[in-house]
Amino acid sequence: MSDLIAIGYPEETTAAKAAEAARELTGDLVPEPDAIATLVCDKEGGVRVDTSHDPVGAGLDESFREHVRELLQPGTSALVLVVEALKSDRLPEALSHYGGTVLKSSLSTNAEARVQDALRGAA
């Protein structure tokens, strides 16, 4: 079972910085860090989703998506990760200095596959 984690930040640029820090710890993330997305809500309220693949559309749990929407206010950002297991405390330590509001949801095997496919841009 994996966890879906979203961390909301009060600035537009913080999620991208935190995502880069997470990607640098590839040995500590299972699965690989292509299950990472950043969301940026611009000053006008438009939301841009960036992954290392195609933009994420559907696939995230609706209740979780609603909570993430609540985090995203104009001028903010969020980091979304799917983490199966942590091999060490390096990921929480690497992300802790960015602060933010953390949302976490456990995923069933089926939900995990759908989220990972969405984050990876699979059809």
DSSP file (Angstrom, degrees, kcal/mol; ACC not computed):
  #  RESIDUE AA STRUCTURE BP1 BP2  ACC     N-H-->O    O-->H-N    N-H-->O    O-->H-N    TCO  KAPPA ALPHA  PHI   PSI    X-CA   Y-CA   Z-CA
    1    1 A M              0   0    0      0, 0.0     2,-0.2     0, 0.0   107,-0.1   0.000 360.0 360.0 360.0 141.4    0.0    0.0    0.0
    2    2 A S  E     -A  107   0A   0    105,-0.8   105,-3.3   106,-0.1     2,-0.4  -0.684 360.0-126.3-113.2 166.3    1.2    3.5   -0.9
    3    3 A D  E     -AB 106  83A   0     80,-2.6    80,-2.7   103,-0.2     2,-0.6  -0.932   9.1-146.6-113.2 139.4    0.6    6.9    0.5
    4    4 A L  E     -AB 105  82A   0    101,-3.5   101,-2.2    -2,-0.4     2,-0.4  -0.932  24.9-171.2-100.6 120.8   -0.6    9.9   -1.6
    5    5 A I  E     -AB 104  81A   0     76,-3.0    76,-2.9    -2,-0.6     2,-0.4  -0.950  12.5-176.3-120.8 131.9    1.0   13.0   -0.1
    6    6 A A  E     -AB 103  80A   0     97,-2.6    97,-3.3    -2,-0.4     2,-0.5  -0.994   5.4-166.7-124.4 134.4    0.2   16.6   -0.9
    7    7 A I  E     -AB 102  79A   0     72,-2.6    72,-2.3    -2,-0.4     2,-0.4  -0.978  10.3-151.2-123.2 119.0    2.1   19.5    0.6
    8    8 A G  E     -AB 101  78A   0     93,-3.0    93,-2.2    -2,-0.5    70,-0.3  -0.716  10.9-165.3 -92.4 138.7    0.7   23.0    0.2
    9    9 A Y  E     - B   0  77A   0     68,-3.6    68,-2.0    -2,-0.4     6,-0.1  -0.929  25.6-131.9-124.4 146.4    3.0   26.0    0.2
   10   10 A P  S    S+     0   0    0      0, 0.0     2,-0.3     0, 0.0    68,-0.1   0.482  88.8  61.6 -78.2  -0.7    2.1   29.7    0.5
   11   11 A E  S  > S-     0   0    0     66,-0.1     4,-0.5     1,-0.1     3,-0.5  -0.916  80.4-127.6-124.5 153.6    4.3   30.7   -2.5
   12   12 A E  T  4 S+     0   0    0     63,-0.4     4,-0.3    -2,-0.3    66,-0.1   0.778 106.0  46.3 -66.6 -28.2    4.1   29.8   -6.2
   13   13 A T  T  > S+     0   0    0      1,-0.2     4,-1.4     2,-0.1    -1,-0.2   0.602  89.9  80.6 -95.2 -12.1    7.7   28.7   -6.5
   14   14 A T  H  > S+     0   0    0     -3,-0.5     4,-2.6     1,-0.2     5,-0.2   0.884  86.2  56.6 -68.5 -40.0    8.1   26.5   -3.3
   15   15 A A  H  X S+     0   0    0     -4,-0.5     4,-2.6     1,-0.2    -1,-0.2   0.891 106.3  51.4 -59.7 -39.7    6.5   23.3   -4.7
   16   16 A A  H  > S+     0   0    0     -4,-0.3     4,-2.0     2,-0.2    -1,-0.2   0.899 111.0  48.2 -64.5 -40.0    9.0   23.2   -7.6
   17   17 A K  H  X S+     0   0    0     -4,-1.4     4,-1.9     2,-0.2    -2,-0.2   0.917 113.3  47.2 -65.4 -43.0   11.9   23.6   -5.2
   18   18 A A  H  X S+     0   0    0     -4,-2.6     4,-2.2     2,-0.2    -2,-0.2   0.874 109.8  53.8 -66.2 -37.4   10.6   20.9   -3.0
   19   19 A A  H  X S+     0   0    0     -4,-2.6     4,-2.6    -5,-0.2    -1,-0.2   0.908 107.5  50.7 -63.2 -41.7   10.0   18.6   -6.0
   20   20 A E  H  X S+     0   0    0     -4,-2.0     4,-1.5     1,-0.2    -1,-0.2   0.908 109.4  50.7 -62.1 -41.7   13.6   19.0   -7.1
   21   21 A A  H  < S+     0   0    0     -4,-1.9     4,-0.4     1,-0.2    -1,-0.2   0.893 111.3  48.8 -62.7 -39.5   14.8   18.1   -3.6
   22   22 A A  H >< S+     0   0    0     -4,-2.2     3,-1.4     1,-0.2    -2,-0.2   0.901 108.2  53.4 -66.9 -41.2   12.6   15.0   -3.7
   23   23 A R  H >< S+     0   0    0     -4,-2.6     3,-0.8     1,-0.3    -1,-0.2   0.806 100.6  61.6 -64.9 -28.6   13.9   14.0   -7.1
   24   24 A E  T 3< S+     0   0    0     -4,-1.5    -1,-0.3     1,-0.3     3,-0.2   0.652  98.0  59.9 -70.9 -13.6   17.4   14.2   -5.8
   25   25 A L  T X>  +     0   0    0     -3,-1.4     3,-2.6    -4,-0.4     4,-0.6  -0.184  62.3 143.1-105.2  39.6   16.6   11.4   -3.3
   26   26 A T  G X4  +     0   0    0     -3,-0.8     3,-0.9     1,-0.3    -1,-0.2   0.791  67.3  59.5 -54.7 -32.1   15.7    8.8   -5.8
   27   27 A G  G 34 S+     0   0    0     -3,-0.2    -1,-0.3     1,-0.2    -2,-0.1   0.678 105.0  50.7 -70.4 -15.7   17.2    6.0   -3.8
   28   28 A D  G <4 S+     0   0    0     -3,-2.6    59,-1.1    -6,-0.2     2,-0.5   0.490  98.2  78.2 -99.4  -5.2   14.9    6.8   -0.9
   29   29 A L  E <<  -E   86   0B   0     -3,-0.9    57,-0.1    -4,-0.6    54,-0.1  -0.893  68.8-142.4-109.1 133.8   11.6    6.8   -2.9
   30   30 A V  E    S+E   85   0B   0     55,-0.8    54,-3.9    -2,-0.5    55,-1.1  -0.978  87.8  32.1-127.6 119.0    9.7    3.7   -4.0
   31   31 A P  S    S-     0   0    0      0, 0.0     4,-0.1     0, 0.0    53,-0.1   0.532 114.7 -88.0 -75.9-175.0    8.5    4.0   -6.7
   32   32 A E    >   -     0   0    0     -2,-0.2     3,-1.2     1,-0.1    -2,-0.1  -0.117  45.5 -99.1 -57.5 158.4   10.8    6.2   -8.7
   33   33 A P  T 3  S+     0   0    0      0, 0.0     3,-0.4     0, 0.0    -1,-0.1   0.234 102.4  96.4 -74.0  18.2   10.1   10.0   -8.4
   34   34 A D  T 3  S+     0   0    0      1,-0.2    18,-0.3    17,-0.1    19,-0.1   0.530  70.7  75.8 -79.1  -2.1    8.2   10.2  -11.7
   35   35 A A  S <  S+     0   0    0     -3,-1.2    47,-1.6    47,-0.2     2,-0.4  -0.269  77.7 105.1 -95.5  44.7    5.2    9.9   -9.4
   36   36 A I  E     +C   81   0A   0     -3,-0.4    16,-0.5    45,-0.2     2,-0.3  -0.984  44.6 175.8-126.6 135.1    5.7   13.5   -8.4
   37   37 A A  E     -CD  80  51A   0     43,-2.9    43,-3.2    -2,-0.4     2,-0.4  -0.980  16.6-149.9-136.2 151.1    3.7   16.5   -9.5
   38   38 A T  E     -CD  79  50A   0     12,-2.6    12,-2.9    -2,-0.3     2,-0.4  -0.955   7.9-160.6-118.2 143.7    3.6   20.2   -8.7
   39   39 A L  E     -CD  78  49A   0     39,-2.9    39,-2.5    -2,-0.4     2,-0.5  -0.984   5.2-168.5-122.1 132.5    0.6   22.4   -8.8
   40   40 A V  E     -CD  77  48A   0      8,-2.5     8,-2.5    -2,-0.4     2,-0.7  -0.986   8.6-159.8-125.1 126.0    0.8   26.1   -9.1
   41   41 A C  E     -CD  76  47A   0     35,-2.8    34,-2.1    -2,-0.5    35,-0.7  -0.911  21.5-146.9-103.7 111.1   -2.2   28.4   -8.6
   42   42 A D    >   -     0   0    0      4,-2.7     3,-2.1    -2,-0.7    33,-0.3  -0.103  32.7 -90.4 -73.8 176.4   -1.4   31.8  -10.2
   43   43 A K  T 3  S+     0   0    0      1,-0.3    -1,-0.1    31,-0.3    -2,-0.0   0.743 128.1  52.7 -60.3 -25.0   -2.6   35.2   -8.9
   44   44 A E  T 3  S-     0   0    0      2,-0.1    -1,-0.3    30,-0.0    -2,-0.0   0.497 121.6-105.2 -89.1  -4.5   -5.7   34.9  -11.1
   45   45 A G  S <  S+     0   0    0     -3,-2.1     2,-0.2     1,-0.3    -2,-0.1   0.436  72.1 142.3  95.9   0.6   -6.6   31.5   -9.7
   46   46 A G        -     0   0    0     -5,-0.1    -4,-2.7     1,-0.0     2,-0.5  -0.552  41.6-141.9 -74.8 139.9   -5.6   29.4  -12.7
   47   47 A V  E     -D   41   0A   0     -6,-0.2     2,-0.4    -2,-0.2    -6,-0.2  -0.900  14.0-168.5-110.7 129.4   -4.0   26.1  -11.8
   48   48 A R  E     -D   40   0A   0     -8,-2.5    -8,-2.5    -2,-0.5     2,-0.5  -0.955   6.9-157.5-113.6 132.7   -1.0   24.6  -13.7
   49   49 A V  E     -D   39   0A   0     -2,-0.4     2,-0.4   -10,-0.2   -10,-0.2  -0.946   9.8-171.2-111.9 127.8    0.0   21.0  -13.1
   50   50 A D  E     +D   38   0A   0    -12,-2.9   -12,-2.6    -2,-0.5     2,-0.3  -0.972  12.2 160.7-121.6 132.9    3.6   19.9  -14.0
   51   51 A T  E     -D   37   0A   0      2,-0.6   -14,-0.1    -2,-0.4    69,-0.1  -0.797  56.2-101.4-130.6 177.0    4.9   16.4  -14.0
   52   52 A S  S    S+     0   0    0    -16,-0.5     2,-0.1   -18,-0.3    68,-0.1   0.503 112.6  29.9 -77.9  -1.4    8.0   14.9  -15.6
   53   53 A H  S    S-     0   0    0     66,-0.4    -2,-0.6     1,-0.4    68,-0.2  -0.288 118.2 -27.8-127.3-147.2    5.5   13.5  -18.2
   54   54 A D  S    S-     0   0    0     66,-0.4    -1,-0.4     1,-0.1    68,-0.1  -0.306  80.7 -81.9 -70.1 157.7    2.1   14.7  -19.6
   55   55 A P        -     0   0    0      0, 0.0     2,-0.4     0, 0.0    -1,-0.1  -0.258  48.5-109.5 -59.4 146.9   -0.1   16.9  -17.4
   56   56 A V        +     0   0    0      1,-0.1    63,-0.1    -3,-0.1     3,-0.1  -0.629  43.5 165.2 -79.9 132.0   -2.3   15.1  -14.9
   57   57 A G        -     0   0    0      1,-0.5     3,-0.3    -2,-0.4    -1,-0.1   0.480  56.2 -11.4-107.4-104.9   -6.0   15.0  -15.6
   58   58 A A  S    S+     0   0    0      1,-0.2    -1,-0.5    60,-0.0     3,-0.1  -0.224  88.4  88.7 -87.0-178.1   -8.2   12.6  -13.7
   59   59 A G        +     0   0    0      1,-0.4     2,-0.3    -3,-0.1    -1,-0.2   0.068  57.5 108.9 116.3 -24.6   -7.2    9.7  -11.6
   60   60 A L  S    S-     0   0    0     -3,-0.3    -1,-0.4     1,-0.1     5,-0.0  -0.636  83.1 -93.1 -84.1 145.9   -6.8   11.3   -8.1
   61   61 A D     >  -     0   0    0     -2,-0.3     4,-2.9     1,-0.1     5,-0.2  -0.313  33.3-131.4 -54.9 132.3   -9.4   10.4   -5.4
   62   62 A E  H  > S+     0   0    0      1,-0.2     4,-2.2     2,-0.2     5,-0.1   0.875 105.2  50.2 -60.9 -40.9  -12.1   13.1   -5.5
   63   63 A S  H  > S+     0   0    0      2,-0.2     4,-1.8     1,-0.2    -1,-0.2   0.924 113.6  45.8 -63.1 -43.3  -12.1   13.7   -1.8
   64   64 A F  H  > S+     0   0    0      1,-0.2     4,-2.4     2,-0.2    -2,-0.2   0.905 110.1  54.4 -65.5 -41.3   -8.4   14.1   -1.8
   65   65 A R  H  X S+     0   0    0     -4,-2.9     4,-2.6     1,-0.2    -1,-0.2   0.890 106.0  53.1 -59.0 -39.6   -8.6   16.4   -4.8
   66   66 A E  H  X S+     0   0    0     -4,-2.2     4,-1.8     2,-0.2    -1,-0.2   0.911 108.6  49.0 -63.3 -41.9  -11.1   18.6   -3.0
   67   67 A H  H  X S+     0   0    0     -4,-1.8     4,-1.4     2,-0.2    -1,-0.2   0.892 111.1  50.0 -64.5 -39.0   -8.7   18.9    0.0
   68   68 A V  H  X S+     0   0    0     -4,-2.4     4,-1.8     1,-0.2     3,-0.3   0.912 107.2  54.7 -65.7 -41.2   -5.8   19.8   -2.4
   69   69 A R  H  < S+     0   0    0     -4,-2.6    -1,-0.2     1,-0.2    -2,-0.2   0.878 104.9  54.4 -58.1 -37.4   -8.1   22.4   -4.0
   70   70 A E  H  < S+     0   0    0     -4,-1.8    -1,-0.2     1,-0.2    -2,-0.2   0.845 106.9  51.3 -65.9 -32.8   -8.6   23.9   -0.6
   71   71 A L  H  < S+     0   0    0     -4,-1.4     2,-1.0    -3,-0.3    -1,-0.2   0.865  96.6  79.4 -67.8 -36.1   -4.8   24.2   -0.2
   72   72 A L     <  +     0   0    0     -4,-1.8    -1,-0.1    -5,-0.1   -32,-0.1  -0.641  56.2 158.8 -85.5 102.9   -4.4   26.0   -3.5
   73   73 A Q    >   -     0   0    0     -2,-1.0     3,-1.6   -32,-0.1   -32,-0.2  -0.780  57.5 -66.4-110.8 160.5   -5.3   29.6   -3.2
   74   74 A P  T 3  S+     0   0    0      0, 0.0   -31,-0.3     0, 0.0   -32,-0.2  -0.220 125.0  20.6 -50.4 130.6   -4.1   32.3   -5.7
   75   75 A G  T 3  S+     0   0    0    -34,-2.1   -63,-0.4     1,-0.3     2,-0.2   0.613 106.1 103.8  86.0  14.3   -0.4   32.7   -5.4
   76   76 A T  E <   - C   0  41A   0     -3,-1.6   -35,-2.8   -35,-0.7    -1,-0.3  -0.641  49.1-157.5-119.5 177.6    0.3   29.3   -3.8
   77   77 A S  E     -BC   9  40A   0    -68,-2.0   -68,-3.6   -37,-0.2     2,-0.3  -0.950   1.5-153.3-148.6 167.6    1.6   25.9   -4.9
   78   78 A A  E     -BC   8  39A   0    -39,-2.5   -39,-2.9    -2,-0.3     2,-0.4  -0.995   9.4-143.5-145.6 148.6    1.5   22.2   -3.9
   79   79 A L  E     -BC   7  38A   0    -72,-2.3   -72,-2.6    -2,-0.3     2,-0.4  -0.944  16.9-164.8-109.4 131.9    3.7   19.2   -4.2
   80   80 A V  E     +BC   6  37A   0    -43,-3.2   -43,-2.9    -2,-0.4     2,-0.3  -0.982  12.6 172.7-121.7 128.4    2.0   15.8   -4.8
   81   81 A L  E     -BC   5  36A   0    -76,-2.9   -76,-3.0    -2,-0.4     2,-0.6  -0.968  27.9-146.5-133.1 147.8    3.9   12.5   -4.4
   82   82 A V  E     -B    4   0A   0    -47,-1.6     2,-0.5    -2,-0.3   -78,-0.2  -0.979  25.8-176.7-109.0 119.3    3.0    8.8   -4.3
   83   83 A V  E     -B    3   0A   0    -80,-2.7   -80,-2.6    -2,-0.6     3,-0.1  -0.965  18.4-178.2-123.9 118.2    5.3    7.1   -1.9
   84   84 A E  S    S-     0   0    0    -54,-3.9     2,-0.3    -2,-0.5    -1,-0.2   0.919  73.6 -17.3 -78.1 -46.5    5.2    3.3   -1.4
   85   85 A A  E     -E   30   0B   0    -55,-1.1   -55,-0.8   -54,-0.1     2,-0.5  -0.983  58.6-129.1-158.6 147.1    7.9    3.1    1.3
   86   86 A L  E     -E   29   0B   0     -2,-0.3   -57,-0.2    -3,-0.1   -58,-0.1  -0.891   8.3-163.6-101.1 130.6   10.6    5.3    2.7
   87   87 A K  S    S-     0   0    0    -59,-1.1     2,-0.3    -2,-0.5    -1,-0.1   0.642  76.2  -6.6 -84.7 -15.1   14.0    3.6    3.0
   88   88 A S  S    S-     0   0    0    -60,-0.3     3,-0.4    -3,-0.0    -1,-0.1  -0.913  77.8 -93.8-159.7-176.8   15.2    6.4    5.4
   89   89 A D  S  > S+     0   0    0     -2,-0.3     4,-2.1     1,-0.2     5,-0.2   0.290  91.1 103.6 -90.3   9.2   14.2    9.7    6.9
   90   90 A R  H  > S+     0   0    0      1,-0.2     4,-2.8     2,-0.2    -1,-0.2   0.876  75.7  52.8 -63.7 -38.4   16.0   11.6    4.2
   91   91 A L  H  > S+     0   0    0     -3,-0.4     4,-2.1     2,-0.2     5,-0.2   0.970 111.7  43.5 -64.7 -52.9   12.8   12.6    2.3
   92   92 A P  H  > S+     0   0    0      0, 0.0     4,-1.6     0, 0.0    -1,-0.2   0.902 116.7  49.2 -58.1 -37.7   11.0   14.1    5.3
   93   93 A E  H  X S+     0   0    0     -4,-2.1     4,-0.7     1,-0.2    -2,-0.2   0.917 110.2  50.3 -65.6 -42.4   14.2   15.8    6.3
   94   94 A A  H  < S+     0   0    0     -4,-2.8    -1,-0.2     1,-0.2     3,-0.2   0.845 118.8  37.9 -65.3 -33.6   14.8   17.2    2.8
   95   95 A L  H >< S+     0   0    0     -4,-2.1     3,-1.6    -5,-0.2     4,-0.4   0.656  96.5  81.9 -91.9 -16.6   11.3   18.6    2.6
   96   96 A S  H >< S+     0   0    0     -4,-1.6     3,-1.4     1,-0.3    -1,-0.2   0.834  83.9  59.1 -63.0 -34.1   10.9   19.8    6.2
   97   97 A H  T 3< S+     0   0    0     -4,-0.7    -1,-0.3     1,-0.3    -2,-0.1   0.609  96.9  62.9 -74.7  -7.3   12.7   23.1    5.7
   98   98 A Y  T <  S-     0   0    0     -3,-1.6    -1,-0.3     1,-0.3    -2,-0.2   0.609  91.7-159.5 -85.1 -12.8   10.2   24.1    3.0
   99   99 A G    <   +     0   0    0     -3,-1.4    -1,-0.3    -4,-0.4     2,-0.1  -0.425  27.0 143.2  70.1-145.6    7.4   24.0    5.6
  100  100 A G        -     0   0    0     -2,-0.1     2,-0.5    -3,-0.1   -91,-0.2  -0.224  55.7 -71.4 101.6 170.1    3.9   23.7    4.2
  101  101 A T  E     -A    8   0A   0    -93,-2.2   -93,-3.0    -2,-0.1     2,-0.4  -0.922  47.6-144.9-106.0 125.3    0.6   22.0    5.0
  102  102 A V  E     -A    7   0A   0     -2,-0.5     2,-0.4   -95,-0.2   -95,-0.2  -0.781  16.4-175.6-101.1 131.4    0.7   18.2    4.6
  103  103 A L  E     -A    6   0A   0    -97,-3.3   -97,-2.6    -2,-0.4     2,-0.4  -0.969  10.4-174.9-116.4 138.7   -2.2   16.1    3.4
  104  104 A K  E     +A    5   0A   0     -2,-0.4     2,-0.4   -99,-0.2   -99,-0.2  -0.999   9.2 176.3-139.1 138.5   -1.8   12.3    3.4
  105  105 A S  E     -A    4   0A   0   -101,-2.2  -101,-3.5    -2,-0.4     2,-0.3  -0.996  27.0-128.4-140.7 133.9   -4.1    9.5    2.2
  106  106 A S  E     -A    3   0A   0     -2,-0.4     2,-0.4  -103,-0.2  -103,-0.2  -0.623  27.4-146.4 -80.2 141.7   -3.4    5.8    2.0
  107  107 A L  E     -A    2   0A   0   -105,-3.3  -105,-0.8    -2,-0.3     2,-0.1  -0.872   6.5-130.6-112.0 139.6   -4.1    4.2   -1.3
  108  108 A S     >  -     0   0    0     -2,-0.4     4,-2.9  -107,-0.1     5,-0.2  -0.358  39.6-101.1 -71.6 167.5   -5.4    0.8   -2.2
  109  109 A T  H  > S+     0   0    0      1,-0.2     4,-2.0     2,-0.2     5,-0.1   0.901 124.6  47.3 -58.9 -41.8   -3.4   -1.1   -4.8
  110  110 A N  H  > S+     0   0    0      2,-0.2     4,-2.0     1,-0.2    -1,-0.2   0.924 113.6  46.4 -66.2 -45.9   -5.9   -0.3   -7.5
  111  111 A A  H  > S+     0   0    0      1,-0.2     4,-2.6     2,-0.2     5,-0.2   0.891 110.1  55.2 -64.3 -38.9   -6.1    3.4   -6.5
  112  112 A E  H  X S+     0   0    0     -4,-2.9     4,-2.9     1,-0.2     5,-0.2   0.924 107.1  49.5 -58.5 -45.6   -2.3    3.6   -6.4
  113  113 A A  H  X S+     0   0    0     -4,-2.0     4,-2.4     1,-0.2    -1,-0.2   0.907 111.6  48.8 -62.1 -42.2   -2.0    2.2   -9.9
  114  114 A R  H  X S+     0   0    0     -4,-2.0     4,-2.3     2,-0.2    -1,-0.2   0.914 113.7  46.1 -64.3 -42.7   -4.5    4.8  -11.2
  115  115 A V  H  X S+     0   0    0     -4,-2.6     4,-2.8     2,-0.2     5,-0.2   0.930 112.8  49.0 -66.9 -44.5   -2.7    7.7   -9.5
  116  116 A Q  H  X S+     0   0    0     -4,-2.9     4,-2.0     1,-0.2     6,-0.2   0.908 111.3  50.3 -62.3 -40.4    0.7    6.6  -10.7
  117  117 A D  H  X>S+     0   0    0     -4,-2.4     5,-2.9    -5,-0.2     4,-0.6   0.925 111.9  47.9 -61.6 -43.5   -0.6    6.2  -14.2
  118  118 A A  H ><5S+     0   0    0     -4,-2.3     3,-0.8     1,-0.2    -2,-0.2   0.916 112.7  47.7 -63.7 -43.0   -2.1    9.8  -14.0
  119  119 A L  H 3<5S+     0   0    0     -4,-2.8   -66,-0.4     1,-0.2   -67,-0.2   0.820 113.6  48.1 -68.1 -29.9    1.1   11.2  -12.6
  120  120 A R  H 3<5S-     0   0    0     -4,-2.0   -66,-0.4    -5,-0.2    -1,-0.2   0.506 115.7-115.2 -87.8  -4.7    3.2    9.5  -15.3
  121  121 A G  T <<5 +     0   0    0     -3,-0.8    -3,-0.2    -4,-0.6    -4,-0.1   0.714  56.9 161.8  81.0  20.5    0.9   10.6  -18.1
  122  122 A A      <       0   0    0     -5,-2.9    -1,-0.2    -6,-0.2    -2,-0.0  -0.382 360.0 360.0 -72.8 153.4   -0.4    7.1  -19.0
  123  123 A A              0   0    0     -2,-0.1    -1,-0.1     0, 0.0    -5,-0.1   0.477 360.0 360.0 -75.7 360.0   -3.6    6.8  -21.0
